Amino acid sequence: MTTSAAGQPLIPQPPATVTALRQALAQVAPAALPAFTRELDLAADESRQGSDLAPLRRFVAQWAVYVHIQRQPHLARELRRWEDVAATADAERARHAAAEIGRILDEAHAALSIPSR
């Protein structure tokens, strides 16, 4: 991942399309590309089976939020830190970590004008 100057995002937020998100991931989080592809396949299958675009819309929203966070190294580090705390801490600290993770995700949803969960 390239570093940003003065805490600026590494890249602009891409449009919420599969192609643009895939290209952004290749730049800011290439290790996530296999998961992106697997989840895209699952969402496409669900959409076809149900004749409903909702699974694809959820997929795009989820990955737009992921890219929003990953393109900001300080925010990505903070999220990883809270995820580590949630996985290894006692119940009280894990609850606090979960709340912080929720806050980060809610802020990302709001920044992208995507309704939270």
Backbone as a printed PyTorch tensor [residue, N CA C, xyz], in Angstrom:
tensor([[[  0.8540,  -1.1640,   0.0000],
         [  0.0000,   0.0000,   0.0000],
         [  0.9060,   1.2350,   0.0000]],

        [[  0.6240,   2.1770,  -0.8460],
         [  1.3830,   3.4240,  -0.8620],
         [  0.9950,   4.2980,   0.3060]],

        [[  1.9130,   5.1550,   0.7100],
         [  1.6040,   6.0360,   1.8330],
         [  1.0030,   7.3280,   1.3200]],

        [[  0.2230,   7.9770,   2.1570],
         [ -0.4080,   9.2280,   1.7680],
         [  0.3030,  10.3850,   2.4460]],

        [[  0.2130,  11.5290,   1.8250],
         [  0.8160,  12.7310,   2.3920],
         [ -0.1910,  13.3900,   3.3150]],

        [[  0.2610,  13.7440,   4.4930],
         [ -0.5500,  14.5030,   5.4600],
         [ -1.9010,  13.8550,   5.7500]],

        [[ -1.9280,  12.5370,   5.8240],
         [ -3.1590,  11.8550,   6.1900],
         [ -4.2330,  11.8650,   5.1240]],

        [[ -3.8950,  12.2200,   3.9220],
         [ -4.8690,  12.2410,   2.8330],
         [ -5.1170,  10.8170,   2.3340]],

        [[ -6.3100,  10.5590,   1.7840],
         [ -6.5790,   9.2370,   1.2190],
         [ -5.5710,   8.8990,   0.1240]],

        [[ -5.2720,   7.6040,   0.0080],
         [ -4.3260,   7.1530,  -1.0040],
         [ -4.8430,   7.3740,  -2.4170]],

        [[ -6.1420,   7.1810,  -2.5800],
         [ -6.7950,   7.3600,  -3.8760],
         [ -8.1530,   8.0080,  -3.6210]],

        [[ -8.7410,   8.6180,  -4.6450],
         [-10.1040,   9.1340,  -4.4740],
         [-11.0730,   7.9630,  -4.2830]],

        [[-12.1960,   8.2300,  -3.6410],
         [-13.2230,   7.1920,  -3.5070],
         [-13.7600,   6.8910,  -4.8990]],

        [[-13.7050,   5.6300,  -5.3000],
         [-14.2020,   5.2930,  -6.6420],
         [-15.7260,   5.2550,  -6.6720]],

        [[-16.2780,   5.2960,  -7.8690],
         [-17.7290,   5.0990,  -7.9840],
         [-18.0880,   3.7080,  -7.4490]],

        [[-19.3090,   3.5570,  -7.0000],
         [-19.7600,   2.2810,  -6.4410],
         [-20.1930,   1.3400,  -7.5590]],

        [[-19.1950,   0.9130,  -8.3440],
         [-19.4270,  -0.0820,  -9.3870],
         [-18.4350,  -1.2090,  -9.1730]],

        [[-18.7750,  -2.3860,  -9.6390],
         [-17.9030,  -3.5440,  -9.4620],
         [-16.5320,  -3.2820, -10.0740]],

        [[-16.4940,  -2.7630, -11.2750],
         [-15.2240,  -2.5260, -11.9620],
         [-14.3690,  -1.5040, -11.2200]],

        [[-14.9670,  -0.3920, -10.8340],
         [-14.2070,   0.6560, -10.1480],
         [-13.7130,   0.1840,  -8.7790]],

        [[-14.5400,  -0.5630,  -8.0650],
         [-14.1230,  -1.0680,  -6.7510],
         [-12.9950,  -2.0890,  -6.8960]],

        [[-13.0800,  -2.9490,  -7.9070],
         [-12.0070,  -3.9240,  -8.1480],
         [-10.6820,  -3.2010,  -8.4480]],

        [[-10.7400,  -2.1790,  -9.2690],
         [ -9.5260,  -1.4170,  -9.5990],
         [ -8.9640,  -0.7240,  -8.3570]],

        [[ -9.8280,  -0.1710,  -7.5240],
         [ -9.3790,   0.4970,  -6.3020],
         [ -8.7460,  -0.5090,  -5.3460]],

        [[ -9.3710,  -1.6700,  -5.2000],
         [ -8.7990,  -2.7060,  -4.3280],
         [ -7.4120,  -3.1160,  -4.8000]],

        [[ -7.2230,  -3.2150,  -6.0930],
         [ -5.9120,  -3.5890,  -6.6330],
         [ -4.8400,  -2.5940,  -6.1890]],

        [[ -5.2470,  -1.3640,  -5.9310],
         [ -4.2960,  -0.3370,  -5.5030],
         [ -4.1150,  -0.2960,  -3.9980]],

        [[ -5.2100,  -0.3730,  -3.2340],
         [ -5.1090,  -0.1370,  -1.7880],
         [ -5.1160,  -1.3910,  -0.9330]],

        [[ -5.6430,  -2.4940,  -1.4640],
         [ -5.7230,  -3.7320,  -0.6690],
         [ -5.7580,  -4.9450,  -1.5930]],

        [[ -4.6740,  -5.1590,  -2.3520],
         [ -4.6900,  -6.2530,  -3.3280],
         [ -4.9320,  -7.6340,  -2.7130]],

        [[ -4.5800,  -7.8180,  -1.4750],
         [ -4.8090,  -9.1180,  -0.8260],
         [ -6.2970,  -9.4200,  -0.6750]],

        [[ -7.1500,  -8.4090,  -0.7590],
         [ -8.5970,  -8.6050,  -0.6200],
         [ -9.2690,  -9.0060,  -1.9320]],

        [[ -8.5490,  -8.9780,  -3.0350],
         [ -9.1700,  -9.2860,  -4.3310],
         [ -9.7740, -10.6870,  -4.4050]],

        [[ -9.1340, -11.7340,  -3.8760],
         [ -9.7950, -13.0500,  -3.9280],
         [-11.1340, -13.0770,  -3.1760]],

        [[-11.2000, -12.4340,  -2.0180],
         [-12.4660, -12.3780,  -1.2680],
         [-13.5090, -11.5930,  -2.0530]],

        [[-13.0890, -10.5010,  -2.6710],
         [-13.9820,  -9.6910,  -3.4920],
         [-14.6010, -10.5580,  -4.5900]],

        [[-13.7720, -11.3110,  -5.2840],
         [-14.2430, -12.1550,  -6.3830],
         [-15.1860, -13.2500,  -5.8860]],

        [[-14.8160, -13.9060,  -4.7880],
         [-15.6920, -14.9560,  -4.2240],
         [-17.0500, -14.3790,  -3.8320]],

        [[-17.0330, -13.2500,  -3.1460],
         [-18.2840, -12.6430,  -2.6920],
         [-19.1150, -12.1130,  -3.8560]],

        [[-18.4540, -11.6170,  -4.8960],
         [-19.1760, -11.1740,  -6.0920],
         [-19.8840, -12.3590,  -6.7370]],

        [[-19.1940, -13.4760,  -6.8540],
         [-19.8120, -14.6670,  -7.4360],
         [-21.0380, -15.1000,  -6.6300]],

        [[-20.9010, -15.1020,  -5.3070],
         [-22.0350, -15.4880,  -4.4430],
         [-23.2040, -14.5210,  -4.6040]],

        [[-22.9140, -13.2230,  -4.6120],
         [-23.9750, -12.2230,  -4.7580],
         [-24.6620, -12.3570,  -6.1170]],

        [[-23.8890, -12.6050,  -7.1620],
         [-24.4750, -12.7710,  -8.4970],
         [-25.3640, -14.0120,  -8.5390]],

        [[-24.8970, -15.1070,  -7.9370],
         [-25.7150, -16.3280,  -7.8940],
         [-27.0200, -16.0860,  -7.1320]],

        [[-26.9140, -15.4270,  -5.9670],
         [-28.1280, -15.1290,  -5.1830],
         [-29.0890, -14.2610,  -5.9800]],

        [[-28.5530, -13.2830,  -6.6820],
         [-29.4020, -12.3940,  -7.4770],
         [-30.1050, -13.1560,  -8.5890]],

        [[-29.3800, -14.0400,  -9.2500],
         [-29.9850, -14.8300, -10.3300],
         [-31.0640, -15.7620,  -9.7810]],

        [[-30.7600, -16.4380,  -8.6800],
         [-31.7100, -17.4040,  -8.1180],
         [-32.9800, -16.7320,  -7.6360]],

        [[-32.8460, -15.5600,  -7.0660],
         [-34.0100, -14.8710,  -6.5270],
         [-34.5980, -13.8350,  -7.4560]],

        [[-34.0150, -13.6790,  -8.6440],
         [-34.4530, -12.6210,  -9.5720],
         [-34.5710, -11.2910,  -8.8440]],

        [[-33.5060, -10.9680,  -8.0780],
         [-33.5290,  -9.7950,  -7.2090],
         [-32.1170,  -9.1910,  -7.1990]],

        [[-32.0240,  -7.9030,  -7.3630],
         [-30.7170,  -7.2410,  -7.3690],
         [-30.2000,  -6.8930,  -5.9800]],

        [[-30.9880,  -7.1290,  -4.9440],
         [-30.5860,  -6.7550,  -3.5810],
         [-29.2430,  -7.3650,  -3.1700]],

        [[-28.9570,  -8.6320,  -3.4470],
         [-27.6420,  -9.1630,  -3.0550],
         [-26.4830,  -8.4240,  -3.7290]],

        [[-26.6400,  -8.0530,  -4.9830],
         [-25.5750,  -7.3000,  -5.6660],
         [-25.4550,  -5.8890,  -5.1000]],

        [[-26.5740,  -5.2800,  -4.7620],
         [-26.5210,  -3.9390,  -4.1560],
         [-25.7990,  -3.9850,  -2.8060]],

        [[-26.1130,  -5.0230,  -1.9980],
         [-25.4350,  -5.1730,  -0.7020],
         [-23.9430,  -5.3930,  -0.9040]],

        [[-23.5810,  -6.2080,  -1.8860],
         [-22.1750,  -6.4740,  -2.1880],
         [-21.4430,  -5.1660,  -2.5240]],

        [[-22.0070,  -4.3930,  -3.4230],
         [-21.3690,  -3.1350,  -3.8340],
         [-21.2600,  -2.1810,  -2.6520]],

        [[-22.2970,  -2.0740,  -1.8470],
         [-22.2550,  -1.1870,  -0.6800],
         [-21.1740,  -1.6390,   0.2980]],

        [[-21.1230,  -2.9230,   0.5810],
         [-20.1290,  -3.4560,   1.5230],
         [-18.7080,  -3.1670,   1.0540]],

        [[-18.4440,  -3.3900,  -0.2210],
         [-17.0920,  -3.1860,  -0.7280],
         [-16.7670,  -1.7090,  -0.9280]],

        [[-17.7630,  -0.8790,  -1.1720],
         [-17.5160,   0.5720,  -1.2330],
         [-17.0650,   1.0620,   0.1400]],

        [[-17.6930,   0.5610,   1.2020],
         [-17.3000,   0.9150,   2.5690],
         [-15.8880,   0.4040,   2.8510]],

        [[-15.6070,  -0.8260,   2.4540],
         [-14.2730,  -1.4000,   2.6750],
         [-13.2030,  -0.5410,   1.9960]],

        [[-13.4420,  -0.1760,   0.7430],
         [-12.4760,   0.6590,   0.0080],
         [-12.3540,   2.0230,   0.6820]],

        [[-13.4690,   2.5960,   1.1050],
         [-13.4340,   3.8960,   1.7870],
         [-12.4810,   3.8510,   2.9780]],

        [[-12.5450,   2.7760,   3.7350],
         [-11.6840,   2.6410,   4.9150],
         [-10.2490,   2.3450,   4.5050]],

        [[-10.0470,   1.4180,   3.5920],
         [ -8.6930,   0.9900,   3.2280],
         [ -7.8890,   2.0650,   2.4990]],

        [[ -8.5520,   2.9930,   1.8680],
         [ -7.8120,   4.0460,   1.1610],
         [ -7.2960,   5.1200,   2.1190]],

        [[ -7.6810,   4.9920,   3.3880],
         [ -7.2230,   5.9030,   4.4370],
         [ -6.4060,   5.0940,   5.4490]],

        [[ -5.0930,   5.0640,   5.3050],
         [ -4.2590,   4.1830,   6.1380],
         [ -4.5030,   4.3240,   7.6350]],

        [[ -4.6860,   5.5370,   8.1380],
         [ -4.9150,   5.7110,   9.5720],
         [ -6.2180,   5.0480,  10.0110]],

        [[ -7.2350,   5.1440,   9.1870],
         [ -8.5230,   4.5400,   9.5100],
         [ -8.4530,   3.0190,   9.4090]],

        [[ -7.7570,   2.5170,   8.3930],
         [ -7.5900,   1.0680,   8.2420],
         [ -6.8170,   0.4950,   9.4260]],

        [[ -5.7890,   1.1990,   9.8870],
         [ -5.0160,   0.7420,  11.0600],
         [ -5.8940,   0.7260,  12.3070]],

        [[ -6.6910,   1.7780,  12.4750],
         [ -7.5650,   1.8470,  13.6470],
         [ -8.5640,   0.6900,  13.6430]],

        [[ -9.1620,   0.4180,  12.4930],
         [-10.1140,  -0.6850,  12.3960],
         [ -9.4330,  -2.0150,  12.7290]],

        [[ -8.2570,  -2.2690,  12.1440],
         [ -7.5320,  -3.5180,  12.4380],
         [ -7.2000,  -3.6250,  13.9190]],

        [[ -6.8220,  -2.5240,  14.5330],
         [ -6.4880,  -2.5370,  15.9620],
         [ -7.7110,  -2.9410,  16.7860]],

        [[ -8.8670,  -2.3450,  16.4840],
         [-10.0830,  -2.6910,  17.2240],
         [-10.5130,  -4.1300,  16.9430]],

        [[-10.3300,  -4.6010,  15.7210],
         [-10.6480,  -5.9940,  15.4070],
         [ -9.7650,  -6.9440,  16.2190]],

        [[ -8.4890,  -6.6020,  16.3530],
         [ -7.5780,  -7.4210,  17.1590],
         [ -8.0090,  -7.4330,  18.6240]],

        [[ -8.3800,  -6.2670,  19.1450],
         [ -8.8390,  -6.1860,  20.5320],
         [-10.0960,  -7.0350,  20.7120]],

        [[-11.0220,  -6.9300,  19.7920],
         [-12.2740,  -7.6870,  19.8960],
         [-12.0190,  -9.1890,  19.9090]],

        [[-11.0020,  -9.6160,  19.1860],
         [-10.7180, -11.0500,  19.0770],
         [ -9.9540, -11.6000,  20.2750]],

        [[ -9.2570, -10.7410,  21.0020],
         [ -8.3650, -11.2510,  22.0470],
         [ -8.6580, -10.7410,  23.4450]],

        [[ -9.5550,  -9.8130,  23.5890],
         [ -9.7780,  -9.1610,  24.8880],
         [-10.8420,  -9.8860,  25.7060]],

        [[-10.9320,  -9.4620,  26.9610],
         [-12.0060,  -9.9610,  27.8190],
         [-13.3320,  -9.3930,  27.3030]],

        [[-14.4340,  -9.8720,  27.8530],
         [-15.7660,  -9.5280,  27.3460],
         [-16.0280,  -8.0180,  27.3450]],

        [[-15.6430,  -7.3370,  28.4070],
         [-15.9040,  -5.8930,  28.4830],
         [-15.1230,  -5.1290,  27.4170]],

        [[-13.8580,  -5.4330,  27.2850],
         [-13.0420,  -4.7550,  26.2500],
         [-13.4980,  -5.1470,  24.8530]],

        [[-13.9140,  -6.3860,  24.6830],
         [-14.4120,  -6.8270,  23.3720],
         [-15.6780,  -6.0660,  22.9960]],

        [[-16.5590,  -5.8190,  23.9640],
         [-17.7720,  -5.0300,  23.6950],
         [-17.4020,  -3.6000,  23.2870]],

        [[-16.4220,  -3.0170,  23.9920],
         [-15.9760,  -1.6660,  23.6470],
         [-15.3840,  -1.6590,  22.2320]],

        [[-14.5830,  -2.6740,  21.9200],
         [-13.9870,  -2.7710,  20.5870],
         [-15.0740,  -2.9040,  19.5250]],

        [[-16.0810,  -3.7100,  19.8030],
         [-17.1800,  -3.8820,  18.8530],
         [-17.9030,  -2.5570,  18.6140]],

        [[-18.0700,  -1.7710,  19.6640],
         [-18.7070,  -0.4580,  19.5230],
         [-17.8560,   0.4650,  18.6520]],

        [[-16.5540,   0.4160,  18.8340],
         [-15.6480,   1.2510,  18.0190],
         [-15.6520,   0.8030,  16.5600]],

        [[-15.6890,  -0.4970,  16.3370],
         [-15.7770,  -1.0120,  14.9650],
         [-17.0790,  -0.5210,  14.3340]],

        [[-18.1700,  -0.6090,  15.0820],
         [-19.4570,  -0.1220,  14.5910],
         [-19.4300,   1.3540,  14.2550]],

        [[-18.7580,   2.1310,  15.0940],
         [-18.6410,   3.5790,  14.8520],
         [-17.9060,   3.8360,  13.5370]],

        [[-16.7860,   3.1400,  13.3340],
         [-16.0050,   3.3250,  12.1010],
         [-16.8480,   2.9610,  10.8790]],

        [[-17.5490,   1.8370,  10.9600],
         [-18.3800,   1.4080,   9.8380],
         [-19.5450,   2.3630,   9.6100]],

        [[-20.1770,   2.8210,  10.6850],
         [-21.2830,   3.7760,  10.5440],
         [-20.8100,   5.0780,   9.9060]],

        [[-19.6300,   5.5550,  10.3140],
         [-19.0910,   6.7860,   9.7270],
         [-18.7840,   6.5960,   8.2410]],

        [[-18.2730,   5.4280,   7.8830],
         [-17.9890,   5.1530,   6.4700],
         [-19.2910,   5.1070,   5.6730]],

        [[-20.3090,   4.4460,   6.2170],
         [-21.6080,   4.4140,   5.5390],
         [-22.1360,   5.8340,   5.3450]],

        [[-22.0530,   6.6420,   6.3830],
         [-22.5550,   8.0170,   6.2980],
         [-21.7660,   8.8240,   5.2690]],

        [[-20.4560,   8.6620,   5.2450],
         [-19.6250,   9.4020,   4.2950],
         [-19.9900,   9.0610,   2.8510]],

        [[-20.4490,   7.8370,   2.6410],
         [-20.8060,   7.3830,   1.2960],
         [-22.2970,   7.4810,   1.0240]],

        [[-23.0550,   8.0030,   2.0030],
         [-24.5230,   8.0930,   1.8910],
         [-25.1500,   6.7250,   1.6420]],

        [[-24.6160,   5.7190,   2.3290],
         [-25.1660,   4.3600,   2.2560],
         [-25.8370,   4.1010,   3.6020]],

        [[-27.1030,   3.7230,   3.5920],
         [-27.7510,   3.4190,   4.8750],
         [-27.0000,   2.3240,   5.6190]],

        [[-26.8250,   2.5040,   6.9250],
         [-26.1700,   1.4850,   7.7520],
         [-27.1160,   0.3200,   7.9490]],

        [[-26.5310,  -0.8380,   8.0230],
         [-27.2090,  -2.1120,   8.3030],
         [-28.6670,  -1.9470,   8.3890]]])
